[in-house]
Amino acid sequence: MSKSYSSKGSNAWNLFTYFNFSIAALMMAGGIWSLEASFSAKGYYAMAALMLVYSTASITKALRDKEESERIYNKLEDARTERLLAEARGDTDV
């Protein structure tokens, strides 16, 4: 049968990613704030940065959900195959 899934991320990795995101967001905000442009241009850049962050999170979630659904589907297919093979062998312990 298939192997069970185990999470590969540790608490240290999660902390590192949150720290990285915070630093990047602060740097982006500082860059937009110190930009010598009109208020509307700064607003445009800020909205684009927020949309980029949201889109990245959405893509990540969609990819993770797709992987999880395929993993569940594959587990169901493996179980059906095992059951079919057991029935073909004449096992009554199914």
N, C-alpha and C positions, 0 to 999 in steps of 0.2 A: 504494500500500500504506500501512499505518498507520505513524505515527511511532514511533520507539523511545522507551522510557521512560528518563528520566534523573532521578536523585535531586535533589530541590530543597533539601535541608537541607545547611547548611555546617557545618564544624567549630565555628565561632563559635556558631551556633545550638544545636548539640548541647551545647556547654559551658554556654551560657546556661540551657538547660532543666534540666541536671543541677544547676546552681547554684540555680535557682529551686526545684527539688524539695527540695534539701537545706535551704534556708532555711525552706520551708513545713513540712517534717517537724520541724525544730528548734522552730519556733514552736508547732506543735501539741503536741509533747512538753512544752515549757515550760508551755503553757497547761493541759494535763492535770495536770502535776506541781503547779502552784501553785493548782489548783482546790480550794476548800474543800468537799470532799465525802469520803464514805467511800472506803476502798480499793477496794471492789467497784464503786462508781460510776466511779471513775477507770479501773479495769480495763475496764469496759463501754465507756467512751469511747475508750480506747486500741484495743480490739479493733475497734470501729466504724471508727476512723480507718484501721487497717491493712486492713480489708476494703474500705473505699472506695478506697484506693490500688490494691489488687489488682484490684478490679473495673474501675477506670479503665484499667489496663494491659491487662486481658483484652479490654475493649471495643475499645480501640485496635488490638490485634493482630487481632481478628476483622474489623474494618472494613478493615484493611490487606490481610489475606488474601483477603477478598471482592473487593477492587479488583484485586489481582494475578491472581486466578483469572479474573475477567471480562476482564482485559486479555489473558491467554493465550488464552481462548476466542475473543475477538474476532480475535486474530491468526490463529488456526486457521481461523476463518470467512473472513477476508480471503484467506488462502492458497487455500482451497477455491474461492472465487469467482473468483480470478485464474486458477486452473487450469481451471475450467469455461469461462471466457471465452476462454482461450487455445485450448482444444480446439474451441470453437465457431467461432473464427476460422480454425482449421486450422493453427495454429502447431505445429510439431513440436519446438520447443525447450523443452518443458515438463518 
